[in-house]
């Protein structure tokens, strides 16, 4: 748990500014009014999802809120509300790639650590270690 928290902090310290820059100015330019609406939308989405017991990503909600504000302004006829679709497409590709990539890395780490720490322990059909069994 401590390693995970440490990695999270390192990620925020090293890439946080880049993330803030992308969400705050590269997808579209955020004004104070847009920022308020974006933060409100993201907060409601996160809180609603959490209240329903759904897994939620604050980053996904924030990007979705930025897009929503831009689209709402466009529908209302506000000029210069363009979304940078190149940046947005990179974000979406990143979202699609991260879940299977994380699964593959976690599986590889599990297999490696299992092999290093208990290479001869037999498992039952449920994946539980058989404690009093001898390896054959």
Secondary structure, 3 states (H helix, E strand, C coil): CHHHHHHHHHHHHHHHHHHHHHHHHHCCCCCHHHHHHHHHHHHHHHHHHHHCCCCCCHHHHHHHHHHHHHHHHHHCCCCCCCCCHHHHHHHHHHHHHHHHHHHHHHHHHHHHHHHHHCCCCCECCCCCECCCCCCC
